[in-house]
């Protein structure tokens, strides 16, 4: 299984290139995963991991990508398109991996967000939206993992411990194996 782990939005274009290279190497789409790992910054009373996936209800089938950071890249194309069936399949595959991540975090004794831990959107300025890394990802199985809430004292303190970070890494690897 191939895993792409970008740590910033600008890595997305590199991952996009790697995705197509992997496809050219005859690696099945189902064996390629896009996992973006972050620390959230929610209300301090909230803690634990949660996962976002590209819910097809909130990802358009056509986009125009603008910005100098993108235009500089050889692989840049200002238009990005997804078929409705592609969106639905991606949503299902990604939600499944998200559930696997949360189950693995719990198995490894790591805190998870209370309530809905696997979500297809978040609110930005009062509107439902998808994180850009998920909105533009062509990889069918794509998730954004919020490993902790950086505004929560316990989560932040826990992230400073190498043992916790190692457990998180092991939980993520385990979740991919279970997926």
Residue pairs with C-beta under 8 A, 6 or more apart in sequence:
1 31
1 32
1 33
1 176
2 22
2 27
2 31
2 32
2 33
3 33
3 35
3 176
4 15
4 18
4 19
4 32
4 33
4 34
4 35
4 139
5 35
5 36
5 37
6 12
6 14
6 15
6 34
6 36
6 133
7 36
7 37
9 132
9 133
10 69
12 132
12 133
12 136
12 137
13 70
13 73
13 75
13 76
15 34
15 139
16 75
16 138
17 75
19 32
19 34
19 138
19 139
22 32
23 29
23 32
29 139
29 140
30 93
30 140
30 141
32 139
32 140
32 141
33 97
33 139
33 141
33 142
33 143
33 176
33 179
34 133
34 137
34 139
34 141
34 142
34 143
35 97
35 142
35 143
35 145
35 172
35 176
36 131
36 133
36 134
36 142
36 143
36 144
36 145
37 145
37 147
37 172
38 144
38 145
38 146
38 147
39 146
39 147
39 148
39 149
39 150
39 159
40 50
40 146
40 148
40 149
40 150
40 151
41 149
41 150
41 151
42 149
42 151
42 152
43 151
44 149
44 151
44 152
44 153
45 152
46 113
46 114
46 149
46 152
47 111
47 113
47 148
47 149
47 152
47 154
47 155
48 105
48 110
48 111
48 112
48 113
48 114
48 117
48 148
48 149
48 155
49 101
49 102
49 105
49 110
49 111
49 112
49 113
49 117
49 145
49 146
49 147
49 148
49 168
50 102
50 112
50 113
50 116
50 117
50 118
50 119
50 145
50 146
51 97
51 98
51 101
51 102
51 117
51 118
51 119
51 143
51 144
51 145
51 146
52 98
52 118
52 119
52 120
52 121
52 122
52 130
52 131
52 134
52 143
52 144
52 146
53 91
53 94
53 95
53 97
53 98
53 118
53 119
53 120
53 134
53 142
53 143
53 144
54 87
54 90
54 91
54 94
54 120
54 130
54 134
54 135
54 137
54 142
55 91
55 95
55 119
55 120
55 121
55 130
56 84
56 87
56 88
56 90
56 91
57 120
57 121
58 120
58 121
58 128
58 129
58 130
59 82
59 87
59 91
59 130
59 134
59 135
60 82
61 81
61 82
61 83
61 84
61 87
62 79
62 80
62 81
62 82
63 79
63 80
63 81
63 135
63 136
64 78
64 79
64 80
65 76
65 77
65 78
65 79
65 80
65 136
66 78
70 76
80 136
80 138
82 90
82 138
86 140
89 140
90 140
90 141
90 142
91 120
93 140
93 141
94 134
94 140
94 141
94 142
94 143
95 118
95 120
96 141
96 179
97 141
97 143
97 175
97 176
97 179
98 118
98 143
99 118
100 175
100 176
100 178
100 179
101 118
101 143
101 145
101 171
101 172
101 175
102 112
102 117
102 118
103 175
103 178
104 171
104 172
104 174
104 175
104 178
105 111
105 112
105 168
105 171
105 175
106 112
107 171
107 174
108 167
108 168
108 170
108 171
108 174
109 167
110 164
110 167
110 168
110 171
111 148
111 154
111 155
111 158
113 146
113 149
120 130
121 128
121 129
121 130
122 128
122 129
122 130
122 131
123 129
131 144
133 142
133 144
134 142
134 143
134 144
141 179
145 172
147 159
147 168
148 155
148 156
148 158
148 159
149 155
149 156
150 156
150 159
158 164
159 165
